[in-house]
Amino acid sequence: MNVLVVVRLVPDLVEPLVVTPQEDNLDWEETALVLNESDDHALEEALLLKEKYQARVTVVAFDFGEIDQVLYMAAAKGVDRIIKISWPHREPPNSLEIA
């Protein structure tokens, strides 16, 4: 069994959100980002499947923000393969772009 988990960073709602001077978007360089909570749960479930059924777990993420920390954490938890997709833009990919 192979399990694929796509993870992404989202704004940390505990921290204040910083808006651009034009007030049309978040200032992504100043906004604190955290792992999406649903993605974190999906990763944990995938690791449980790995343990129970000897599955292979692959994590995929776009290279945006501090995603490397999330990928290091996934590797430490026992993920078998990590795929980081280049993302050259200053704003994070939206759901349509991820799909």
C-alpha positions, -999 to +999 in steps of 0.1 A: +000+000+000+012+035-009-001+065+009+004+100-004-001+131+018+000+166+005+009+192+031+008+230+030+014+259+052-014+283+062-015+316+082-012+311+119-044+325+133-030+329+168-006+356+155-019+389+141-023+388+103-003+414+084-019+431+054+000+447+025-001+485+023-026+482-006-048+462+018-056+437-009-037+407+004-017+393+033+019+403+035+033+368+031+068+378+042+055+390+076+027+365+082+035+336+104+027+302+088+020+268+103+012+234+090-025+230+080-041+211+109-060+188+086-028+179+068-011+172+101-039+148+110-036+131+075+001+126+081-005+110+114-031+087+099-008+078+071+019+068+096-006+046+115-014+029+082+023+024+076+027+008+110-004-014+106-001-025+070+036-019+062+025+009+038+049+034+022+042+070+030+051+098+007+048+135+016+044+162-011+047+199-005+053+231-024+085+249-016+070+280+001+077+296+035+093+274+061+082+241+045+116+225+051+109+224+089+076+205+082+094+181+059+122+175+084+095+167+110+078+143+086+111+125+080+117+122+117+083+107+122+091+080+097+079+091+062+095+070+035+097+096+007+095+134+005+088+154-027+093+191-026+079+210-057+095+242-067+073+273-061+090+306-073+061+329-064+059+353-034+024+341-026+015+305-016-003+283-041-040+282-039-060+250-038-066+250-075-029+254-082-021+226-058-046+203-075 
